[in-house]
């Protein structure tokens, strides 16, 4: 079973009172953070929230991921340096 709100069970409190909407991302994210996402493509978001504890998760709608991959900058992981032994 998935350990996220998409499963219908809250991973934080274990309750099954999970709600979902695909409303505009900017209606859900607090205004002070919206500017962080105000560049390039703005994907539609699936929004999930637990009706008991308020825990929330946001996922880009799958059809919009291709546009994100074209316009956004990918974050590269930093690899630890290898020893020369």
C-alpha positions as protocol buffer text, in pm:
chain_id: "A"
residue {
  index: 1
  type: UNK
  ca { x: 0 y: 0 z: 0 }
}
residue {
  index: 2
  type: UNK
  ca { x: 121 y: 350 z: -80 }
}
residue {
  index: 3
  type: UNK
  ca { x: 237 y: 562 z: 212 }
}
residue {
  index: 4
  type: UNK
  ca { x: 76 y: 888 z: 95 }
}
residue {
  index: 5
  type: UNK
  ca { x: -261 y: 1058 z: 80 }
}
residue {
  index: 6
  type: UNK
  ca { x: -327 y: 918 z: -268 }
}
residue {
  index: 7
  type: UNK
  ca { x: -401 y: 585 z: -98 }
}
residue {
  index: 8
  type: UNK
  ca { x: -695 y: 739 z: 91 }
}
residue {
  index: 9
  type: UNK
  ca { x: -525 y: 691 z: 427 }
}
residue {
  index: 10
  type: UNK
  ca { x: -332 y: 971 z: 598 }
}
residue {
  index: 11
  type: UNK
  ca { x: 33 y: 866 z: 655 }
}
residue {
  index: 12
  type: UNK
  ca { x: 56 y: 1105 z: 952 }
}
residue {
  index: 13
  type: UNK
  ca { x: -252 y: 1018 z: 1161 }
}
residue {
  index: 14
  type: UNK
  ca { x: -385 y: 702 z: 994 }
}
residue {
  index: 15
  type: UNK
  ca { x: -739 y: 832 z: 938 }
}
residue {
  index: 16
  type: UNK
  ca { x: -929 y: 759 z: 618 }
}
residue {
  index: 17
  type: UNK
  ca { x: -1090 y: 1103 z: 583 }
}
residue {
  index: 18
  type: UNK
  ca { x: -892 y: 1223 z: 281 }
}
residue {
  index: 19
  type: UNK
  ca { x: -1020 y: 1484 z: 35 }
}
residue {
  index: 20
  type: UNK
  ca { x: -897 y: 1560 z: -318 }
}
residue {
  index: 21
  type: UNK
  ca { x: -935 y: 1843 z: -568 }
}
residue {
  index: 22
  type: UNK
  ca { x: -761 y: 1957 z: -885 }
}
residue {
  index: 23
  type: UNK
  ca { x: -831 y: 2325 z: -818 }
}
residue {
  index: 24
  type: UNK
  ca { x: -573 y: 2579 z: -926 }
}
residue {
  index: 25
  type: UNK
  ca { x: -250 y: 2537 z: -728 }
}
residue {
  index: 26
  type: UNK
  ca { x: -245 y: 2904 z: -630 }
}
residue {
  index: 27
  type: UNK
  ca { x: -579 y: 2871 z: -452 }
}
residue {
  index: 28
  type: UNK
  ca { x: -424 y: 2614 z: -220 }
}
residue {
  index: 29
  type: UNK
  ca { x: -66 y: 2732 z: -159 }
}
residue {
  index: 30
  type: UNK
  ca { x: -32 y: 3035 z: 71 }
}
residue {
  index: 31
  type: UNK
  ca { x: 31 y: 3356 z: -124 }
}
residue {
  index: 32
  type: UNK
  ca { x: 375 y: 3415 z: 26 }
}
residue {
  index: 33
  type: UNK
  ca { x: 495 y: 3086 z: -130 }
}
residue {
  index: 34
  type: UNK
  ca { x: 315 y: 3123 z: -464 }
}
residue {
  index: 35
  type: UNK
  ca { x: 592 y: 3347 z: -601 }
}
residue {
  index: 36
  type: UNK
  ca { x: 832 y: 3053 z: -579 }
}
residue {
  index: 37
  type: UNK
  ca { x: 624 y: 2873 z: -838 }
}
residue {
  index: 38
  type: UNK
  ca { x: 556 y: 3174 z: -1058 }
}
residue {
  index: 39
  type: UNK
  ca { x: 806 y: 3101 z: -1336 }
}
residue {
  index: 40
  type: UNK
  ca { x: 783 y: 2896 z: -1650 }
}
residue {
  index: 41
  type: UNK
  ca { x: 511 y: 2639 z: -1677 }
}
residue {
  index: 42
  type: UNK
  ca { x: 258 y: 2613 z: -1396 }
}
residue {
  index: 43
  type: UNK
  ca { x: 126 y: 2259 z: -1392 }
}
residue {
  index: 44
  type: UNK
  ca { x: -220 y: 2175 z: -1272 }
}
residue {
  index: 45
  type: UNK
  ca { x: -206 y: 2007 z: -934 }
}
residue {
  index: 46
  type: UNK
  ca { x: -386 y: 1721 z: -764 }
}
residue {
  index: 47
  type: UNK
  ca { x: -435 y: 1841 z: -407 }
}
residue {
  index: 48
  type: UNK
  ca { x: -491 y: 1598 z: -120 }
}
residue {
  index: 49
  type: UNK
  ca { x: -566 y: 1689 z: 242 }
}
residue {
  index: 50
  type: UNK
  ca { x: -652 y: 1492 z: 554 }
}
residue {
  index: 51
  type: UNK
  ca { x: -979 y: 1611 z: 704 }
}
residue {
  index: 52
  type: UNK
  ca { x: -865 y: 1512 z: 1054 }
}
residue {
  index: 53
  type: UNK
  ca { x: -509 y: 1643 z: 1102 }
}
residue {
  index: 54
  type: UNK
  ca { x: -478 y: 1879 z: 802 }
}
residue {
  index: 55
  type: UNK
  ca { x: -173 y: 1711 z: 648 }
}
residue {
  index: 56
  type: UNK
  ca { x: -157 y: 1799 z: 275 }
}
residue {
  index: 57
  type: UNK
  ca { x: 23 y: 1673 z: -37 }
}
residue {
  index: 58
  type: UNK
  ca { x: 39 y: 1817 z: -389 }
}
residue {
  index: 59
  type: UNK
  ca { x: 118 y: 1632 z: -712 }
}
residue {
  index: 60
  type: UNK
  ca { x: 152 y: 1765 z: -1066 }
}
residue {
  index: 61
  type: UNK
  ca { x: -113 y: 1630 z: -1298 }
}
residue {
  index: 62
  type: UNK
  ca { x: 56 y: 1364 z: -1509 }
}
residue {
  index: 63
  type: UNK
  ca { x: -35 y: 1521 z: -1845 }
}
residue {
  index: 64
  type: UNK
  ca { x: 149 y: 1842 z: -1744 }
}
residue {
  index: 65
  type: UNK
  ca { x: 479 y: 1675 z: -1654 }
}
residue {
  index: 66
  type: UNK
  ca { x: 612 y: 1682 z: -2012 }
}
residue {
  index: 67
  type: UNK
  ca { x: 577 y: 2061 z: -2022 }
}
residue {
  index: 68
  type: UNK
  ca { x: 750 y: 2090 z: -1684 }
}
residue {
  index: 69
  type: UNK
  ca { x: 1039 y: 1877 z: -1810 }
}
residue {
  index: 70
  type: UNK
  ca { x: 1077 y: 2110 z: -2110 }
}
residue {
  index: 71
  type: UNK
  ca { x: 1063 y: 2442 z: -1923 }
}
residue {
  index: 72
  type: UNK
  ca { x: 1186 y: 2389 z: -1567 }
}
residue {
  index: 73
  type: UNK
  ca { x: 1545 y: 2339 z: -1452 }
}
residue {
  index: 74
  type: UNK
  ca { x: 1624 y: 1991 z: -1330 }
}
residue {
  index: 75
  type: UNK
  ca { x: 1788 y: 1958 z: -988 }
}
residue {
  index: 76
  type: UNK
  ca { x: 2089 y: 1732 z: -1006 }
}
residue {
  index: 77
  type: UNK
  ca { x: 2192 y: 1525 z: -707 }
}
residue {
  index: 78
  type: UNK
  ca { x: 2540 y: 1583 z: -578 }
}
residue {
  index: 79
  type: UNK
  ca { x: 2753 y: 1271 z: -587 }
}
residue {
  index: 80
  type: UNK
  ca { x: 2998 y: 1208 z: -303 }
}
residue {
  index: 81
  type: UNK
  ca { x: 3359 y: 1222 z: -412 }
}
residue {
  index: 82
  type: UNK
  ca { x: 3515 y: 884 z: -469 }
}
residue {
  index: 83
  type: UNK
  ca { x: 3833 y: 805 z: -287 }
}
residue {
  index: 84
  type: UNK
  ca { x: 4136 y: 717 z: -501 }
}
residue {
  index: 85
  type: UNK
  ca { x: 4227 y: 411 z: -293 }
}
